[in-house]
Every structure is written in structure tokens, then in C-alpha cells.
Amino acid sequence: MDCLFCRIVGGDVPADVVHTSDRAVAFRDIAPQAPVHVLVVPRCHITNAGTLTEDHAEDLAALFAAARRVAAEAGIDGDERGYRLVMNVGADAQNSVPHLHLHVIGGRPMAWPPG
């Protein structure tokens, strides 16, 4: 399988890794949309959120635990700052890498609607 994020997880492609656990890896986005823009991916290959099953419960929990830790370490957690968590599914959502990933975005006020 030629998956970019699997290759990052495996250490074959360099990335600015900010957190690792037994089930997840977090690294800075190469095209950040905010001062903090980190991608959190499971170590196992899951195509996207649309392909999740009950068997992925531990992997999904690990993504959210890692995202919380990334936000805390970046100083954007808590009621005074905050951050956005985003998962994209499919081409219309601009999901460019077919490996489940959670965007942790923050460090500035977010507009609504996004864009």
C-alpha cells in the first residue's frame, strides 16, 4: 500500500512529529490553516471516518486522547482559548490522503461558517 500517512507512521517519510502513542501519531500539517494545525492519525490504516466500525473503537479513542494532549501542549485547551477538531470524508470534503486523520486546529479565533 502506498499510503503517505502509513509511511510517516512507519518512519519512511519525515514529519514534524509532536506526539506518539501505541495507537496514534500526531504531526504538524505541511500547509497549516492556523498557528496550530496538527494531524492525528491512527497507526493502523483506516481509510476514513466513513469506514469506521465498532472494531476501531480503541483507535478512535486514541485519536481523541492524542488530540487533547496536542491541544494542551500547544496551550490552546480550556475555555479561554479552544480549538477545532475536523475529520474529512471523501473528495467533496477535500480528503486528500485516504488515511483517517483528525485535524487539531487552533491558536486564533475560528470563523463560522468555516472557510
C-alpha positions as MATLAB code, in Angstrom:
seq = 'MDCLFCRIVGGDVPADVVHTSDRAVAFRDIAPQAPVHVLVVPRCHITNAGTLTEDHAEDLAALFAAARRVAAEAGIDGDERGYRLVMNVGADAQNSVPHLHLHVIGGRPMAWPPG';
ca = [
       0.000    0.000    0.000;
       1.358    3.406   -0.951;
      -0.213    5.494    1.809;
       1.624    8.688    2.737;
       0.442    8.642    6.345;
       1.342    4.948    6.764;
       4.826    5.860    5.527;
       5.019    8.732    8.042;
       3.885    6.417   10.855;
       6.489    3.874    9.743;
       9.242    6.492    9.752;
       9.870    6.231    5.997;
       8.742    9.825    5.333;
       9.936   12.630    7.614;
       7.394   14.676    9.530;
       7.402   17.131   12.427;
       6.018   14.658   14.965;
       4.651   16.256   18.136;
       3.139   13.218   19.874;
       3.159    9.440   19.655;
       1.343    6.678   21.472;
       0.904    2.973   20.882;
      -2.112    3.665   18.635;
      -1.656    7.207   17.271;
       0.884    9.609   15.806;
       0.462   13.403   15.659;
       2.446   15.649   13.337;
       2.273   19.221   12.069;
       0.333   19.839    8.849;
       2.588   20.899    5.957;
       0.033   23.542    4.885;
      -1.247   24.911    8.214;
      -4.514   26.829    8.296;
      -3.821   28.276   11.764;
      -0.877   28.739   14.140;
      -1.602   25.257   15.497;
      -2.543   22.716   12.823;
      -1.670   19.152   13.697;
      -2.858   15.916   12.116;
      -3.517   12.948   14.386;
      -3.563    9.572   12.630;
      -4.024    6.010   13.802;
      -1.006    3.742   13.445;
      -3.190    1.197   11.652;
      -4.551    2.061    8.214;
      -8.212    3.112    8.259;
      -9.375    4.796    5.048;
     -11.606    7.481    6.597;
     -14.342    8.074    9.169;
     -16.883    6.584    6.768;
     -15.180    3.197    7.049;
     -15.024    3.063   10.862;
     -16.587    0.077   12.598;
     -17.025   -0.928   16.227;
     -13.699   -2.758   15.919;
     -11.955    0.623   15.631;
     -13.209    1.948   18.985;
      -9.801    1.877   20.678;
      -8.102    3.529   17.709;
     -10.710    6.287   17.615;
     -10.428    6.871   21.368;
      -6.647    7.120   20.958;
      -7.069    9.803   18.259;
      -9.181   11.972   20.541;
      -6.869   11.422   23.533;
      -3.887   12.437   21.388;
      -5.766   15.492   20.078;
      -6.493   16.607   23.626;
      -2.843   16.208   24.569;
      -1.687   18.120   21.471;
      -4.053   20.982   22.355;
      -2.849   21.042   25.960;
       0.820   21.045   24.957;
       0.132   23.865   22.463;
      -1.639   25.901   25.167;
      -4.936   26.096   23.289;
      -7.061   23.892   25.527;
      -9.537   25.253   28.015;
     -12.450   27.647   27.910;
     -10.428   30.796   27.191;
      -8.718   29.536   24.016;
     -10.167   26.435   22.386;
      -9.554   24.528   19.200;
     -11.371   22.871   16.333;
     -11.344   19.139   15.545;
     -12.086   18.211   11.925;
     -12.366   14.936   10.028;
     -12.957   14.998    6.287;
     -14.555   12.151    4.345;
     -14.327   11.911    0.568;
     -13.376   14.108   -2.345;
     -16.060   16.771   -1.809;
     -14.629   17.371    1.669;
     -11.120   17.618    0.194;
      -9.907   14.484    1.945;
      -6.640   14.315    0.018;
      -4.952   11.444    1.891;
      -7.062    8.283    2.250;
      -5.944    7.514    5.807;
      -8.163    8.544    8.716;
      -6.866   11.745   10.268;
      -8.111   14.243   12.785;
      -7.122   17.884   12.309;
      -6.392   19.812   15.525;
      -6.664   23.478   14.561;
      -6.281   26.480   16.847;
      -4.204   29.366   18.053;
      -6.525   32.007   16.580;
     -10.274   32.721   16.610;
     -12.125   30.469   14.177;
     -14.684   31.834   11.745;
     -18.125   30.285   11.321;
     -19.023   29.052    8.887;
     -15.550   27.660    8.161;
     -13.873   28.868    5.028;
];
